[in-house]
Amino acid sequence: LIASVRNGQYTEVSRLIYEIRRYNRESAPDALALLDQAMLSTALKLAEEFTPEQKALLESSVHAVTKDCHVDGGNDMAFAELLNLYRQLCGFMSSNIHNMNLSIIDNVCDYLNEHYTDPNLCLDIVAEHFTVSYYFLSHIFKSETNKSFSDRLNDTRIYHAMELLKATGLPVQTIAKQVGYTNW
């Protein structure tokens, strides 16, 4: 459940919560209030990872779940509020993941603009520099920019080559080497 929330996968979170609740309703119907409390505690623990603004937005949902659990523990209203709380958690987590990915992409693009002249520059080297996996960086690059890493590197090199062609009288072979191409 926690891993699915951290990945922002509400569909999976919802499925797991329904499954946990169904199992407990069948095996220990009196324990539903305790289950709701445990799931609320888990949600609050996950909320510690959010920004102060996000935490503030979660307060009303937490209050509603807490109120419904105390009034009539394990009821459908408390369950609906609990699902809503987890929906918010997943939404915030997805937003945070997206923002983190965009931050990584921005840093990688800055790095490319500084190191595009290196003919050995590749995804492996950049992933190692940012201490992320090759596959992770490749995936987020494609998902966040709709371009592959190599396309972005090529675009960066071509842009700088065009600038050099406009501003200098250097031959194409020289410019190609200056922007990191090994074969003009």
N, C-alpha and C positions, 0 to 999 in steps of 0.2 A: 504494500500500500504506500509506504513512504517513498520507495523508489519511483513509483508511478507518479506520485505528486511532484517529486523533485524533477521529473521529466515533463511535467505539465500535461500528462495524458489523462484528461478527465474521463474519457470513455472507459479506460481500464480501471481508474479509481472507482467510478460508479459501479462497475461490474463487481469489483472486489468487495465494496461496501455491501451491496445487495447480497452477495454470496455469504459474507460473514454474518450478516443479519439473519438470513434465511437459516443458516446452520444453527445459530444460537436460538432462534425462535423455535426450531424443532427440538433441540436438545435441552435447552434451559430457558424457557420463556420468561422466567422471573429475572433473568440476568440481563434483559435488554436495556434496562436503565443503566446498569453498570457498563455495558458495552458502549452505550452512547457517551457516557462520561469518559471512558477510555479513549474513544475516538476523538472526543473533544480535546482531551489532554494531548493526544498525538498531533492534532491540528494546531494547537497552541505552541507546541514544541517546534513544528515546522514554520510557524509564523515568525519565530525568532530570526529567521534568515532574511526577512523582508526589510524594506526601507521603512522608516518611521511613518511615511505617508500611507504606505500599503497597510501597515499594522493598524493605523487609525481607521481605515476603511473596513477592516475586519471586525472591529469592536462591536458593531451593531449585530453582526451575525453571531458572534460569540455570545453576546448578551441574550439573543433570541433562543439560541440552542440551550444555554444554561437555564433560562427561565422555563422553557418547555420541559427540560429534563427534570427540574425540581418539582414542577407542578404535577406532572403525570409522566414519570420516567418511562422511557421506552415507547412512547406513543408515536403515531404517524406524523404529527406536527413536528415533534423534536427531530424525527428522522429526516423530514423534508428540509428543516433548517440546517441539519448536519450536512446533508447533500449540498445545499447551497453554499455552506461554508467551504466545503472541499472544492466546489466549482470555483469559488473565488481564489482559493489557494492555488489551484492548478493554473488559473488565468494569470495570477501574479507570477507564478514560477515560469510560465511560458514567456511572459513579458521580460522577466529577468534574464532568462536564457537567451532570448532574442537580442536584448541589449548587450549582454556579454559577448555574444557572437559578433554583433556589429562592432563592438569595441576591438575585438581581436582582428576583424577584417580591416578596420581603419588602421590599426597598428601594422598589419602586414602590408597594406598599400603604402604606408609611409616608408616601411622598410624597402619595398620594391623601388620606390622613387629614389631612395638613397643608394641602393646596391644593384640597380639594373645593369650597370656596366660590367658586372662580374659574369663572365661567360659560363661559369660553373653553377650559377644560381639556379636552384630548382626547389621543388616543393619539399623534398627531404631536408635540405639545408634550412629552409625557412621554418619548417615545423620544429626542427631541433633547436633553432634559435629561440623560438617562443615556447619551448618545452611542452608541445602538444604533439599528439600522434599525427602521422602522415594522413591517415584515413579521416580523422576528425577534421583536420584543417581542409582537406579536399572536400569533405561533405559540407561543412559550413560555408565554404567559399561558393560552392555551386548553389546551395540552397538560399543563401543570402544575397548573392549578386547575379545569379543566373548565368554566370560565366565560370569556366574552369580557371584554376590557378594559372595554368600555362597560357590561356587566352589573355588573362590580365597582364601577365609578365610580357607577353608579346605586344599587347596594346601599349604598355608603358614604353617599351623599347622603340616601337614605331613612332610614337608621339615625340620622343626625344630625338629620334633620327630625323623626323620632319623638321623639327625646330633647328637642328644643325644644318640641314639642307637649305633652309631659308636664310639662316644667319651667316653661314660660312660658304666658302668656295671649295671646301674639302671634297675629295672624291668619295663616291659611294662606298668603296671598299674601306676607306679610313673611317668613315662615319659608322659603318656596320660594326667594325671592331670596337669603336668607342662606346657604342651602346650595348655591347655584350654579345653580338652575333659572332659566331666562329666561321660562318660561311656567308659571305655577302651575296 
